[in-house]
């Protein structure tokens, strides 16, 4: 398996590290900044004798080295600064995503594509149009990260093992994301039996603000450890055909009353990509929130003036 990671910044480089340390495939780390991917790749490979992984990572500034990649992760683009929303990055990152999509179409047109660059749902749509990849083979990272944040906040509030908490966040990867407390459990026990409603709502709000909270601390950057973990989980589900049920930005064709766009939904992710969108029995309020979130993603896509 050859996996390309485009963008050797904090998210891309950390993703490459997680992929090779889990032996998910050989990684090409591509960036336009001369020396950056080469230096980071060499540093990672010098850790191989210590950690014992057999996968290799190769840094390059030549897009031709993307050729033969079976999976491409697009992690290039500008990160948020304090006071910025993910949506503020639309105009700045759309040009970068379009340029990268052209390179993928030229050098790795058969690859499965995972989009990470924000605003991820709108840019997943842009990349899909530019690359021409069958829509089941292109999807965006957002829901897994948002869900992980929700799970962490719940586990910390309850004082329980992180691994025992299951929760899911749907909708666009933005301020109008849709955490689903009704589906959250601790080893099968609904959190609504363990926490009062006002505490749950505070954690829902913190989840929506999760990325911005980190940006406020860092001041000159945004999250990368948890995003890289989310990407690695997606890649692993594809490479090992695990068929994990994961929230990803996927192409809708009528599910949840949403048609013709990418938005975060629960999907079965396997070797062929998005194998199925799972339709949960949402109540009226949850469905309305999801559709509102979807409409706001559609408004961003409209600004891009895409065809297809």
C-alpha positions as CSV (number, residue, x, y, z in Angstrom):
1,X,0.0,0.0,0.0
2,X,1.4,3.4,-1.0
3,X,-0.2,6.3,0.9
4,X,0.5,9.9,-0.1
5,X,0.1,12.7,2.5
6,X,0.0,16.1,0.9
7,X,1.1,18.8,3.3
8,X,4.1,18.4,5.6
9,X,2.9,20.8,8.3
10,X,1.9,19.7,11.8
11,X,-1.2,17.7,10.7
12,X,0.4,16.1,7.7
13,X,3.7,15.2,9.3
14,X,2.0,13.8,12.4
15,X,-0.3,11.8,10.2
16,X,2.6,10.3,8.3
17,X,4.2,9.4,11.6
18,X,1.1,7.6,12.9
19,X,0.7,5.7,9.6
20,X,4.2,4.3,9.4
21,X,4.3,3.6,13.2
22,X,1.2,1.4,12.7
23,X,2.7,-0.2,9.5
24,X,-0.3,0.8,7.4
25,X,1.8,1.4,4.3
26,X,4.7,3.2,2.8
27,X,4.1,7.0,2.9
28,X,5.1,9.7,0.5
29,X,5.1,13.1,2.3
30,X,4.7,15.9,-0.2
31,X,5.0,19.6,0.3
32,X,6.0,22.6,-1.9
33,X,8.5,23.9,0.7
34,X,11.9,22.6,-0.2
35,X,13.5,20.5,2.4
36,X,10.5,20.4,4.8
37,X,9.1,16.9,3.8
38,X,12.6,15.5,3.3
39,X,13.8,16.6,6.7
40,X,10.7,15.4,8.5
41,X,10.7,12.0,6.7
42,X,14.3,11.4,7.6
43,X,13.7,12.3,11.2
44,X,10.8,9.7,11.3
45,X,12.9,7.0,9.6
46,X,15.6,7.5,12.2
47,X,13.1,6.5,14.8
48,X,12.3,3.2,13.1
49,X,15.1,1.3,14.8
50,X,13.7,2.3,18.1
51,X,10.0,1.8,17.5
52,X,10.5,-1.2,15.2
53,X,8.2,-0.3,12.3
54,X,8.9,-1.6,8.8
55,X,6.9,1.0,6.8
56,X,8.9,3.7,5.1
57,X,8.3,7.4,4.7
58,X,9.8,9.4,1.8
59,X,9.8,13.2,1.6
60,X,9.5,15.0,-1.7
61,X,8.7,18.3,-3.5
62,X,7.9,16.6,-6.8
63,X,4.2,15.8,-7.4
64,X,5.2,13.0,-9.8
65,X,6.1,11.0,-6.7
66,X,2.4,10.8,-5.9
67,X,2.1,8.3,-8.8
68,X,0.9,4.9,-7.8
69,X,-0.6,6.1,-4.5
70,X,-3.7,4.1,-3.5
71,X,-4.7,6.6,-0.8
72,X,-4.1,10.3,-0.8
73,X,-4.6,12.4,2.3
74,X,-4.9,16.2,1.6
75,X,-3.7,18.0,4.7
76,X,-2.3,21.2,3.1
77,X,-3.6,24.6,3.7
78,X,-3.7,27.4,6.2
79,X,-4.6,26.6,9.8
80,X,-6.9,28.7,12.0
81,X,-5.7,31.6,14.1
82,X,-7.4,32.9,17.2
83,X,-10.7,34.5,16.4
84,X,-11.1,32.6,13.1
85,X,-13.7,30.0,12.4
86,X,-13.1,27.1,10.0
87,X,-15.3,28.8,7.6
88,X,-13.0,31.9,7.5
89,X,-10.5,29.6,5.7
90,X,-12.8,28.9,2.7
91,X,-11.4,31.5,0.3
92,X,-7.8,31.0,1.3
93,X,-7.8,27.2,1.3
94,X,-10.0,26.7,-1.8
95,X,-7.2,27.7,-4.1
96,X,-4.8,25.4,-2.4
97,X,-7.2,22.5,-2.5
98,X,-8.0,23.1,-6.2
99,X,-4.3,23.1,-7.0
100,X,-3.7,19.9,-5.0
101,X,-6.7,18.2,-6.7
102,X,-5.2,19.0,-10.1
103,X,-2.0,17.2,-9.1
104,X,-3.9,14.2,-7.7
105,X,-6.0,14.0,-11.0
106,X,-2.8,14.1,-13.0
107,X,-0.6,11.7,-11.0
108,X,-2.9,9.5,-8.9
109,X,-6.3,9.6,-10.5
110,X,-7.3,6.1,-9.2
111,X,-6.5,6.9,-5.6
112,X,-9.0,7.0,-2.7
113,X,-8.9,10.6,-1.3
114,X,-9.3,11.8,2.3
115,X,-9.7,15.5,2.6
116,X,-8.6,17.2,5.9
117,X,-8.2,20.8,4.8
118,X,-10.8,23.2,6.3
119,X,-13.6,23.9,5.8
120,X,-13.5,20.2,5.1
121,X,-17.0,19.5,3.9
122,X,-17.0,22.2,1.3
123,X,-13.5,21.4,0.2
124,X,-14.2,17.7,-0.1
125,X,-16.9,18.7,-2.6
126,X,-14.4,20.9,-4.5
127,X,-11.8,18.1,-4.6
128,X,-14.4,15.5,-5.7
129,X,-15.4,17.8,-8.6
130,X,-11.8,18.5,-9.6
131,X,-10.4,15.0,-9.4
132,X,-13.5,13.2,-10.7
133,X,-13.1,10.4,-8.2
134,X,-16.2,8.2,-7.8
135,X,-17.9,9.8,-4.8
136,X,-17.8,6.7,-2.6
137,X,-14.0,6.9,-2.9
138,X,-13.6,10.5,-1.6
139,X,-14.6,11.5,1.9
140,X,-13.6,14.1,4.5
141,X,-12.2,13.9,8.1
142,X,-14.2,15.8,10.7
143,X,-16.8,13.7,12.4
144,X,-14.3,11.3,13.9
145,X,-12.3,14.2,15.4
146,X,-15.4,15.9,16.7
147,X,-16.7,12.6,18.2
148,X,-13.3,12.0,19.8
149,X,-13.5,15.4,21.5
150,X,-17.0,14.7,22.7
151,X,-16.0,11.3,24.0
152,X,-13.0,12.8,25.9
153,X,-15.1,15.5,27.5
154,X,-17.7,13.0,28.6
155,X,-15.1,10.6,30.0
156,X,-13.4,13.4,31.9
157,X,-16.6,14.7,33.3
158,X,-17.7,11.2,34.4
159,X,-14.3,10.0,35.6
160,X,-14.5,6.9,33.5
161,X,-12.2,5.1,31.1
162,X,-11.9,6.9,27.8
163,X,-12.3,3.7,25.8
164,X,-15.7,2.9,27.4
165,X,-17.3,6.1,26.1
166,X,-19.0,5.9,22.7
167,X,-20.5,9.1,21.1
168,X,-21.1,10.5,17.6
169,X,-21.1,13.9,16.1
170,X,-22.7,14.5,12.7
171,X,-23.2,17.4,10.3
172,X,-20.6,19.9,9.0
173,X,-17.3,20.1,10.7
174,X,-18.0,23.6,12.0
175,X,-19.7,25.6,14.7
176,X,-23.1,24.0,13.7
177,X,-21.9,20.4,14.0
178,X,-24.5,18.1,15.6
179,X,-23.4,16.1,18.7
180,X,-25.9,13.4,19.5
181,X,-26.1,12.9,23.3
182,X,-29.1,10.5,22.9
183,X,-26.8,8.0,21.2
184,X,-23.8,8.5,23.6
185,X,-23.1,5.7,26.1
186,X,-20.6,4.5,28.7
187,X,-20.1,0.8,28.1
188,X,-23.7,0.6,26.9
189,X,-25.2,2.8,29.6
190,X,-26.8,6.0,28.1
191,X,-25.1,9.1,29.4
192,X,-28.6,10.7,30.0
193,X,-28.8,8.3,33.0
194,X,-25.4,9.4,34.3
195,X,-25.4,13.2,33.8
196,X,-28.0,15.9,34.1
197,X,-29.2,17.6,31.0
198,X,-27.5,20.9,31.7
199,X,-24.1,19.3,32.1
200,X,-24.6,17.4,28.9
201,X,-25.4,20.6,27.1
202,X,-22.2,22.2,28.4
203,X,-20.2,19.4,27.0
204,X,-22.1,19.6,23.6
205,X,-21.1,23.3,23.5
206,X,-17.5,22.6,24.4
207,X,-17.4,20.0,21.7
208,X,-18.5,22.5,19.1
209,X,-15.9,24.9,20.4
210,X,-13.2,22.2,20.7
211,X,-11.0,23.3,17.9
212,X,-11.2,26.9,18.8
213,X,-10.3,26.1,22.4
214,X,-7.0,24.6,21.3
215,X,-6.4,27.5,18.9
216,X,-6.8,30.0,21.8
217,X,-4.2,28.2,23.8
218,X,-1.7,27.8,20.9
219,X,-2.3,31.3,19.5
220,X,-0.2,30.5,16.3
221,X,-1.5,27.2,15.3
222,X,-4.3,24.6,15.6
223,X,-4.8,21.0,16.6
224,X,-2.8,18.2,15.0
225,X,-2.4,15.2,17.4
226,X,-6.1,14.3,17.5
227,X,-6.7,15.1,13.8
228,X,-3.8,12.9,12.8
229,X,-5.2,10.1,15.0
230,X,-8.6,10.5,13.3
231,X,-7.0,10.3,9.8
232,X,-5.0,7.2,10.8
233,X,-8.2,5.5,12.0
234,X,-9.9,6.2,8.6
235,X,-6.8,5.0,6.7
236,X,-6.6,1.8,8.8
237,X,-10.3,1.0,8.2
238,X,-9.7,1.2,4.5
239,X,-6.3,-0.6,4.4
240,X,-7.4,-3.4,6.6
241,X,-11.0,-3.5,5.3
242,X,-12.2,-3.2,8.8
243,X,-15.6,-1.8,7.8
244,X,-15.7,0.5,10.9
245,X,-18.8,2.5,11.5
246,X,-17.4,6.0,11.6
247,X,-18.7,9.6,11.1
248,X,-17.1,11.0,7.9
249,X,-18.0,13.7,5.4
250,X,-19.7,11.6,2.7
251,X,-21.7,12.2,-0.4
252,X,-25.5,12.2,0.3
253,X,-28.0,11.0,-2.2
254,X,-31.2,11.4,-0.2
255,X,-30.1,10.1,3.2
256,X,-31.6,12.2,6.1
257,X,-33.4,14.2,3.4
258,X,-30.0,15.6,2.1
259,X,-29.1,15.3,-1.6
260,X,-26.1,16.2,-3.7
261,X,-23.5,17.3,-1.1
262,X,-20.9,16.1,1.3
263,X,-21.7,16.3,5.0
264,X,-20.7,14.3,8.1
265,X,-22.8,11.1,8.5
266,X,-22.2,7.7,10.0
267,X,-20.7,5.4,7.3
268,X,-19.3,2.0,6.9
269,X,-15.7,2.5,5.8
270,X,-13.8,-0.3,4.0
271,X,-11.5,-1.2,1.2
272,X,-13.8,0.3,-1.4
273,X,-14.3,3.5,0.5
274,X,-17.8,4.5,1.8
275,X,-19.6,1.3,1.5
276,X,-22.8,2.4,3.2
277,X,-24.4,5.4,4.9
278,X,-26.1,4.3,8.1
279,X,-29.4,6.1,8.7
280,X,-30.0,6.5,12.5
281,X,-33.5,7.0,13.9
282,X,-33.1,10.7,14.6
283,X,-35.8,12.5,16.3
284,X,-37.3,15.7,14.8
285,X,-35.0,18.1,16.6
286,X,-31.9,16.1,15.7
287,X,-32.9,15.8,12.1
288,X,-33.6,19.5,11.9
289,X,-30.2,20.3,13.3
290,X,-28.5,18.0,10.8
291,X,-30.4,19.5,7.9
292,X,-29.6,23.1,9.0
293,X,-25.9,22.1,9.3
294,X,-26.1,20.6,5.9
295,X,-27.7,23.7,4.4
296,X,-24.8,25.8,5.7
297,X,-22.3,23.5,4.1
298,X,-24.3,23.9,0.9
299,X,-24.0,27.7,1.2
300,X,-20.2,27.4,1.3
301,X,-20.2,25.1,-1.7
302,X,-22.3,27.6,-3.6
303,X,-19.6,30.3,-3.0
304,X,-17.1,28.1,-4.8
305,X,-19.2,28.1,-7.9
306,X,-18.6,24.5,-8.7
307,X,-20.1,22.4,-11.5
308,X,-20.8,18.7,-10.9
